[in-house]
């Protein structure tokens, strides 16, 4: 502990989840009771029993509340315009989801001013902060033109360094007769314009979107441009997405609603995180992904919102956790780990999703004595404040 940043002691923590298995109860959550946390500026400097805590410049007493690592929402489509409530109503009245509604958002996003995009993103991000999220990933994919995709990434970068180029989200209508030309554009001029603003390359590999071979072309081009691969796969039907993710040793394959045992083994062997998006399954009335078979096989599971105006207009990681527990049969501890440390794995980050010494001081304070309340009280305001890099950003 040194330097000019103030040393802050957060004490009176009834239950502290560190996700550091070397401390506390020995579980993956690294859980401590009657604990304290010491922050040195932006970083965690110490954790342990409150009675043993060192002196500090500033002291905050949480009065027995629980503290968990800030949520890492590793899959969002943060920047968009318009909304699709009519499509949702039609789906709830029995129409199936086909992926075609994405073009509705593309039209609205192309027509929006940059300030409109910026204020929409800021509104979603504020909701995320209030529900305990401290890191998000944000994708392009609602412009599908060279300048438009670049603009989405420019706006995304104002909110997060974890930006993803998703020019291969869906085939834009103006290329309906010439798929190859659009894939060539994504892999050519669009990638050249977008790569400097992105960390990740993504492709929607599914029915109605892009084939396995098209996904390979896009990922190969992205990797050659210095981006790291991840993809949307196996949402609408069983397809090649998970297998392509394994071939590329992608950081993550997201959705995973329709997987075979072979896919699951491939993900495990290639070290690909399976990111599950229960609010997308909920909002499209689709079957939930089989979290238990992924966990049983030893695949790392992450949970994220998939925040987007069509199929998961959700900013709340506590709601994601509640659905993962109730509908996907994850335990509250597994779901919390996947929403924090799992998301960090899906972004290949070891400085977030944990409150180990040296990690970024990103955490949520719960109006509850235990993390179990996140799943136990769905729809309630369980998160009472959110801290990012040692600063209270909501609450
Ligand atoms: Zn998505």
Boltz pocket constraint, residues with backbone or C-beta under 6 A from the ligand:
constraints:
  - pocket:
      binder: B
      contacts: [[A, 75], [A, 76], [A, 77], [A, 232], [A, 306], [A, 308]]
      max_distance: 6.0
